[in-house]
Amino acid sequence: MKKLIMSSQKKTSKSIRSIEYQYDRMDGTCVAYLIDESKPLVKYHRRSSRTVDDVIMSIVKLDEDEKDTVQFNLLGKMIEFRFSDDYKYPIASYLECDKESVFQSMHNHFLDVFGDAVEYNWEEPDWKDPSEFFVPFIPKLKNVSFFIGLYLDGHFADVRNFENFFSSSPVAKTIQLYVNKKMKPLSPESKFYQAEYVLINTPIINGPNFVRHFRGRQIILNCNRYRKSELINVVNRWKSGEAFQNLEYVQIRICNDNRYLHTFLNEIGAKFINANRQPPMHTVRTLFDFYDKNDITYPLISHRYIVRETDNRVAYVDVIEEMFLVGVWDKTEEEFLRMLE
């Protein structure tokens, strides 16, 4: 029976786009969805876009009163399963003390069946509700992109606890962070800075400078205040090649004390594009949105740009109301200027 199931799964695996784990922290339930290439690319958080037919397994806390469970040896791990006419998919159970190992066994089974050519994503759709402190559950799973959302509050307001959480977790693909409490600066080597996409909301609290040591691809910061000297430092470190080698896009919204932005482009030595020329639009694929895997960054068209000294790479810079924007082109200055001809 196991061979028959695996054979049928492998026949359809060529059309599989991804396996999405959606974890609910409120009850500890995880639903695994199999996303097929034949389906249109839509935002999968819409209720209408996913059906029970997309579910391949559910993993829940073990109900000790449940009697109709069967134990299966899954890659050396005995796991309780429940099968019912009410569901088209199996339901695996775990004890809290054995939780991570059950998730690892299930995931390793999917790797064994579908291989590593399929994308594996871990998401927590309702992490904002209720808006209170919690510690996300992030199991150590191979070849998985983790989309982590959390509040900087309570336990995490202590920088040691914040650092320990990220140091003991896999590197995240995307982090959404809401800052509710002040915290001391992170270590420059923090794994937090290794995430590819980081969105931080700190509109009231003047939190740490999350941008300075960022090593990922894209960052959005909505903040109360941002020192002019710090922002100049960010630009200069990119221009010199000292930092931000992987950077594609920056968006910093400064709610207060932002008047300096009006003259900022001149102060950082941004070059001009002739007003008679039409600069190309800069956009890149982004994963700030947990569920829209085909979203793009803000369409940026600017007549001002800066150049990186080490490789002559060009980046748009612009100020739109209270926002400072950077869009890095995968082109040298010579290649970029030829696009304007």
N, C-alpha and C positions, 0 to 999 in steps of 0.2 A: 504494500500500500504506500509506504514512504517513497519507494522508487517511482511508482506511478504518479504520485503528486509532484515530485520534483521534475519528472520528465515533462509533464504538462506545463509546469511553471516555466521551464527553460524554453519551451516552444514559443511562449509569448514574451519572453524576456527581451527580445530584440526591439520591441515597441515600447518598452518601459522608459519613461523619462526620469522618474525619481521615486524614492520611497520617503514619505513624509511622516515623521513621528510627531504627533501633537499631544503634548502632555498637559494635564490639568492639575495644577498644584493644590486645588481645593479638595479633591478626593483621591489624588494619586493615580488617576486613570490615564493610560496612554493608548491612543488609537493610531494604528499604522495604516497609512493610505498608500496605495500603489497608483501613481499618476502615469497614465498612458499617453504616448506620443500622439495618438489619434484624436485626443481631446483638444479643443481649442485652448490657447493660452489666455487664461482669465485669472482674475484674483481669486485664489482658492479659499480665502476667508469668507467669501460669499456663500451663504448656506446652499444656494441653488446649484453651485458648481461642483459640490461633492455629494455623492450619494452613498448609500450603504454598499453599492456595488464596487466602490473604490476601496473599501476597507478590506484588508487582508488578515488583520489580527487586532485584538484588543488585549491590553495587559492591565489587570486590576489588582487591588489588594485582596488577599485571600479572605473569603467569608468562611469562618470556621463552622458555621451552621450549614454550609453548602455540602450536600451529600453526593451529587451526581458529577463528581470530578474524576478524571482519569489521569494517572501519572504516566508521563512519557520521558524517556531518556533522550534529551536533546543535546548532542555533542558532549556527552558525559555528565550533564546536569539533569537531575530529576525535577520536572516541572509539572504542576497541576494544571490540567486543561479541562475546560467545560465545553460541551457541544450541545446545541439546542436547535430545535426547529424554528425558534424565534429569531435566530441569527444565521446569516449566511457565512459566518467566519468563526474560527475558534477563539475562545477567551482563555488566556493564560493568567495564572494567579501567582502572587508573591507574598511572602512574609516580609515585614519591614526590615528585619535583620538580614534578609537575603535578597533585598530589592535589586541592588546594582548587578549582582551576578546573574539574576534572571534576565534583566535587560541585555546584558552582554551576550548571554547564550542565544537569546532570540535574534539579536542583531547579527551575530556570527553565523547563524543559520541562514539569514537572508544573504549575507556575503557569500556563503557557500553556494547558494542557489543562483543568485543573480550576478555575482561577481562585483568587481570594483569599477566597472564601466558605468554603472548606474549611480546617480546622485543620491546621497542620503542626507536628509535635513532633519534637525531637531528643533522644534518650535514650541512656544508656549503662548497660544493665541490670546488668552485672557489674563495675562500676567498683571495688568494694571488694575484689575478688579478683585477684591476691594483695594483701594489705594493705601496700603499699609505695608510695613516692613515684612519681608520674608526672605528666606535663603533659597534661591533656585536649586532644583535638583538637576545636576549635570552629570550623567553617568559617563564613564570613560569608554567610549565606543570608537572603533577604528573607522577611518574614512568618512566621518560624519561632519557636516557643517552645522555648527551650533549658533542659533539665534537667541541671544540672552537679553532679557529685559529685567531691570531691577531698580529699586529705590535706594539712593544713598541716604540711609536713615538708620536709627536704632543701632543694632549690632555693627553695621557697616560704616557708621560714622567714625569708628575707630579704624584708622588707616591700616593697622596690623591685621584686623579681621578682613578688611577689604582685599588687602594684598594676599592673605592666606587663601582666600576663596579662589582668586584667579590663578595663583601659583599651583593649586591642587586640582584645577580643572583643565580640560583641553583648551587650546587656543580657540577663541570664538571667531566665527565669520562676521557676525554683526552683534553690536551691543547697543541697546537703548538704555540710557541712564537718566533718571530723574533725581536731581540733587535737592534734598530737603534739609540737610544739615551740613554745617561746615566740617571740613576734614583737612588734615595736614597733607602736604604734597606727597604724591606717590614716588616710589623709587623710579629713577629713569629706566631701569631694566624691567619694570613691571610687565607681566604678560598682558595686562589690560591694553597696553599700547600696541600689542601685536595684532589686535583685531583688524580686519580689513576695512570694515565700515563701522563708524562710531557716531551715534547721535546723542547729544547731551543737552538736556534742558535744565538750566539753572537760572531762571529769570529773576529770582529774589535773592538767593544766596550767592555770595562771591566765593565760589569754590576754588579748588586748585587749578593751575594752568594745565588743562588737559591736552592742549595742542602742542606744547613745547617739545615733548618727547614722543609724539605720535609717530608710529612707523608703518602704519597701514596705508590704504589707498584713498579713502574718502572720509571726511569728518565734517559734521554739522554741529555747531555750538550756538545755542540760544542762551545768552548770558545777560546778567544785570550790568556789569561793567567789564571792560577789558583795557588794560593799560596800553597807552600808545607805544611806550617803549617795548613792551612785550610783543606787540604786533609787528613792530619794525624788526625785532629780533627774529621772529618767525620768517619773515620775508627774506631777510639777509642770510639766514642759515640755508634757505632753499637756494638762493642765488649763488652762494659760494659752493654749494654741493656738500656742505657739512652734514646736512640732515634732510629728511623727507624725500629720499630717493625714490620711494614707491608712490609718491603722492600723485593723485589724479584730480582731486576736487576738494575745495575748502569753502565752507559757507559759515561765516561768523556774524550773527545778529547781536548787536550791542544795544540794549534797551535804554541805558542812561549814560551820560557823559560821553557822547559819541560825536560831538561837534568837530573833533579833530579829523574825522573821516572826510570832511569836505576838501581838505588839502592833502590828504594822505598819499594819494597816488603820485603827487609831485615830490613828496618827501622821500619816497622809496625809490625815486629815480626811474619811474615807469616810462617807457618809450611811447611815442605817438605813432598812430597809423593815420595817414592822410585822410582828412574828413571827406574827401571826394571818393574814397574807396569804400567798398562794402566788405567788412570783415566776415569771415565764415562763422557759422554758429558752432559753439562747442557744447557737446553733450557726451556723456559716457553712461553706460549701463550701471545701475546702482542697486544695492540690496539693503537700503535703509528700511524699506517697508518689508516686514517679515513675509508677507504673503504675495506681494506683486514682484515676481522674479524677473519681470521685463520692464521695470520702471527705469527712467533716465533722470539724470541730474537737471537742475534748472538750466534752460537753454540760454547760454551766455554768449552775447555778442558785444565785444568791447573794442574801442579804439586805443586802448592802452595795454601794454604787455611788458613783461620782464624776461630776462634771459639768464639761464644758469651757466656759470663760468666753466664748469668741468666738461660739459658736452654740448653747449650752445643750444640747449633745449629751451623752447618758448613756453610761457604761461600767460594766459590772459589775467589781468587784474581789473577789478571794477568795484565801484561803490554805488549801491542802489539803496537809497534812503538810509536806513541804519545798518545795512548789510555790507560786509566786505567779502568779495568773492574771488576765488582763484580757480582757473581751469587750465590744467597742464596739457599741452599738445605733445603728441608723439612725433614731433618734427623739430629740426634745427631752425634757427632764425632764417637761414637762406631758403630752406624748403617752405617755411611758413610764408615768407614774403612773396614767393613765386605763386602761392595760392591767390594772392591779391591782384595779380596781373591780369 
